[in-house]
Amino acid sequence: MKNKVLILGKGYIGSRLQEEFQCEISDRKIYSYKEAQEEIDKYQPEILINCIGFTGKNNVDDCELDKDKTISANVFVPIILGELALRNNIRLVHIGTGCIYHYDYSKDIPIDEAKEPDFFELFYSRTKIYSDKALLFLAKKYPVLITRIRVPLDNRPHPRNLLTKLIKYRKAIDLPNSVTYIPDFIKALTHLIKIKASGIYNVVNKDPLVYSRLLEVYKKYVSDFKYEIIDFRKLNSVRTNLILSTKKLESSGFNVRNIDGVLEECVKGYIGTVPEGDCP
């Protein structure tokens, strides 16, 4: 990437982007505008990518247990960085989430970027809605890009990777969901930055994924792997299950791959990075 990029947040997504872009990355905790400005002064970026966020130590339920950390990382920091980008005349890219909607599989169509978020049952989702709305106001006039990803799927092991989670728990719900294949997300983000896109973009793969399809591909390579399909209603946890539209991303000129078309590539890459004998 030709522009000078600074990534804030050295977690899963931030580290993956830094590896691809070969840019500066900072894991400094941001608690004030002054601290954020110091990072800008230090690195002098043209583009700031915000990967700071809190999804809980184990899962989003943990956000209820640490509300201060959640609201600070998911709301205060994005707003600080929005103001920072405006004052320093730099482009802001915010990595958001699509887990902010209710969805009725019997009647709803894939959710586009224009629909108002309406999932307030989770504190995590509420904080993501707050930051989305604030940054969207800025994006109407300033260069602010908000990418919404969902259920990250990657071709390498990581605790946040959907495949890693499914292999660990050996259970899969029976609902189709929009999924973001991380190698494709990186390409889509590169494209959106290149065309100087602003506003909100859903960045997921085309068509939803039924998780058992992914696990069946995994079983081709790990034949003794066993799992069970469970009714999502038996989980007794509040979660979003939904399908996002990819039409806006496609209309920008990016080729959005079908999720079924990446499963073989994903699993083969994943298994190739796991030491022999470590696959369940």
N, C-alpha and C positions, 0 to 999 in steps of 0.2 A: 504494500500500500504506500502510495507516494506521500500522502499527508502524514504529519507527525502525530502519532496517536498515543494517548495515555489511558491506560485501563485502571480504574479504581476498583479494588476488590480482587483478592487472590484466591477465590474459592474455585469451585468446579468450572463454571462457565468462564470466569475471568482467566483462569490458567489455560484453558483450551484456546481461547481467543489470542492470548499472548503468544502461545506456541505457534499459532498460524501466522499472526501478523508480525511477529518478531519486533514488538514495540515495547515501550516502557510499561511497567506495571507497578502499582503501589498498593501495599496492604495496610496502609496507615488507617487507623480508626478516625473517622470524621465526626466530630461532635460540635463543630462551630464553623461559621463562614470563614473565620480567620485561618483555621487549620486547612480548609479546602483551598483557600487562596495561596497558602504556602506551597501546596503541591503544584499548583499551576505555575507559580513563580519558579519553582525548582525545575520542572520539566518542559515548560513552554510549549504545550501541545496545541495543535490546530483542531483536533477532535478529541473529545473526552467521552470515554465509554464507561458508563456506570454499571458495574456488576456487583455493587454492594447490596446486600439484602439478607434477610433472616427468614429461613423457612423452618426453624426449629432444629434442635440437635438431632432428633430421631425422625420426626415428621411435623406437619403443620399444627398438630395438637399442642406441641410444646410452646407455640406462640402464645397460647392462652396462659402459660405459666410464667412467661417473661414478657409482659406487655411493654415495658419500658424499652427493652432491647429491640422488640419487634417494630414498635412505632418509630423509634429513632432511625433504624436502618431502612425501613420500608417507606417512611413518609418524610421525616425531617431531612434526611440526607438527599433524596432526589430533589426536594424543593430548594435546598441550599445550592445544589449543583446547577439547577435551572437558573437561579439568579446569578450564580458565578459565571455560567456560560454567556448569559446576556451581557454582563458587565465587561467580560474579557473578550467579547466578540469571537467566541469559539463555538464549534458545533457540538451539541450534546446528543449522545446516543444512550438511551435508557433501556436496560433489559427488564421487561415486565413479564406479566403472566396472563394467560387466558382463563385462569381459574377464578373467574369473577362473575359467572353467569349461572342461572338456572337453565335447565334444558329438558324439554319434554320430547322424548324419542317418538312418541305417537303422532306428533303434529308439527314440531319445530323443524325449520330448515337450518342449514349451517349458519352459524352466527357471524355476521360481518362486523367490521370495525365501527359502524355507525350506531350499533345497538347500545343502549345505556346499560351499564353493569347493574346487576340486580341480586347478586349473591352476597348477602350480609351475615349469614349464619356463622361464618368463620372469622375470627379476628384477623387472621392472616389475609384473607380475601378483602376484608374491609380496608386494611392498610394499603393494599395494592390498588384498590379503587381510589383512595384518597390521592395517592401520588400520580396515578394516571390522569385524573381530572385536572390536577394542578398543572402538570406538564403539557396537557393538551391545550390549555388556554395559551400557554407560551408558544406552542407550535403553530398557532394561527398566524403569528407574526415573525417568530424567530426560528432559527434552524435547530429544531428539536425533533429527534426521531425516537419513537417508542415502539419497540418490537415485543410482541406478545408471543411467548413460547409456551408449550404445554408438554408435560410428561417427557422429559428428556430421555432419548434413546441414543446410545452411543456404541461405537465399535471397539470400545476398550472398557475394562472394568473400572467402576467407581461406585461408591455407595449411593450416589444420586442417580445413577443410570437405571432406567426401567428394567433392563435385562438382568442386571446384578440383583435388583430387588426381587424379581420373579424367581430367579434361580435360588435365592436364599430362602424365600418363604414357600416355594413350591406350590403356590396357589395363584389363581388368576380369576378375576371377576368376569362376568359374562356380558359386559356391555362394551360396545365399540366406543373408542375415544380418539380424539385428535392427538397426535404425537409429533414431537419435533425431533427429527434425526439430526444429531449435532453436526456431523460433517456437512449436511445440506444447509443447516442454519448458518454456519460460518460462510458458506458461499453466498447465501441470500443476504447476509449482513454486509458482506463486501460489495455486493451489487447495489444495495440500497444506499450505502455511503457514497459509492461512485456516482450515482445519479442524483445525489444530494436530496434524497427523500426526506420529507418531514411529516409529522403526524404519526398516526398509529397504523401499524401493519401486523396482521396475524402472520407469524412465521412458523407454520406447521406443514407437515407433508399432506399431500392430497389424499382424501378419503380417510375414514377412521380406521383404527386398528382394533381388532378383537385379540386380546393378549394371547389367547391359545394358539393363534396362527404363528406368532413369534416363537412360542415354546415348541411348537411342532418342528420348526426349522432347527431349533437348538437340538432337539432330539435326534435329528438326522446325524449329528456329529457326536452326540453324547447319548448313545442308544439306551443306556440304563437309567437315564433321568426320568423321574416320575413326578407328576403334578396333578392337581385336582382343580376343577372348575367350581367356583362358589358363587352363590347368589349374592350380588352386591348388598342386598338388603340385610343380609345376615352379618355384615361387618360391624353393625352398630356404631358407625362413625359418620360424622358429617363430611361429605366430600362432594366435589363437583365432577360430574361426568357429562361430557358435551362434545359437540363437533363444531369446529370453527371453519369459516369460509376462507379459501385461498385465492378468491377471485381478484382482490386488490393487488396482492403480491404478483400474481400472474400478469395482470394488466400493466405492471411496471416493467415488464420485459423479462422477468425471471422465469425459468423453466422449473416448475414445482413438480418434483417426482412423486409418484404414487407410493404410499407407504409399503404396500406389498412388494414393490420393486426394489426396496432397499434391504429387506429382511435377510436375504442370503448373504449379501455383502456385509451387513452388520455382524451377523453371527460368525462368519468366517474370520473377520477381522478381530472380533472379540476373543475367539478361541485361540487365535494366533498370538495374542498378547498374554495369555495366561500360561504360567509355567506348567509343563507336562505333569499330569497327575493331580492338578489342582481343581479341575472342573468337577463339579458334583456328579 
